Amino acid sequence: MPGYSAAIFCSLTLHGLLLAVVIIGWTPGKKEVQIRPRYIQATLLQVKPPKAPVTKKQVAKKPVKPKPVDNKQKELAAKKRTEAKKLEESKRLTRLRNEKKQKQKQKQELAKKERLRQEREKAAEALRRKQEQAFADALDEEEEYITAEQDDQLVGSYSAYIRDRIVNNWSRPPSARRGMEVVLSIQLVPTGRVIAVSVERSSGNDAFDRSAEQAVYKVERFEKLQELSEASPRVFEETFRHFKLIFTPDDLRL
């Protein structure tokens, strides 16, 4: 090493000079001084090289020894972290459940409002239909009343016409008496022609019953009923297609 070589060199030089002085002799003045050589004990010194200036970059950071960790504290810290995570997760789940319940509640409220709205609309529609039906029924009743009244007038008018035609063609039998009554079943066609006559209920007097039956046959055809069947087929079909006639000789005298 350069530092140690220099020290050795200096030591050797010093010893050489001392040896030369001893050999040649040294006379400092007039007195002769006898110098006896002495044994010099030399010790080899180790010269430490000068320390180089330490810069910030050359300073190595000493590794920091980790402090010993207490296992209990470590476990306690881990337990706290776990509990904190559980608490946070519990809060999150609670928040989600509350949000879900709130949404379900809102959904139920909306469904309830919609159901009530539909029920109100159905009730209003039912009331409207009921009112319309009541109005239509009232109109129908009025129309039926008017129609029935008109029908009654038609039926009464044509019934009197039929009775007059039969009475005009009736020949009184000798046995006919006041209070006798026979019910005849008469069947007509739309032209008013008689196609069948039968005794529905007898008066108890065969001669009187036959005379009433023959009076209907003598008419043969009720001409005005053709007008009725053309003007009001319903009245003709319901009233005069097949009807019963009560024949009584009220105008007969004993």
LINJO-V129322 format. One record per helix or strand of 3 or more residues. SS is the DSSP state (H for helix, E for strand). FROM is the first residue (numbers start at 1). LEN is the number of residues. If there is no record, write none. Layout:
SS;FROM;LEN
SS;FROM;LEN
//
This chain:
H;2;23
H;71;98
E;182;7
E;193;9
H;206;14
H;224;8
H;233;8
E;242;6
//
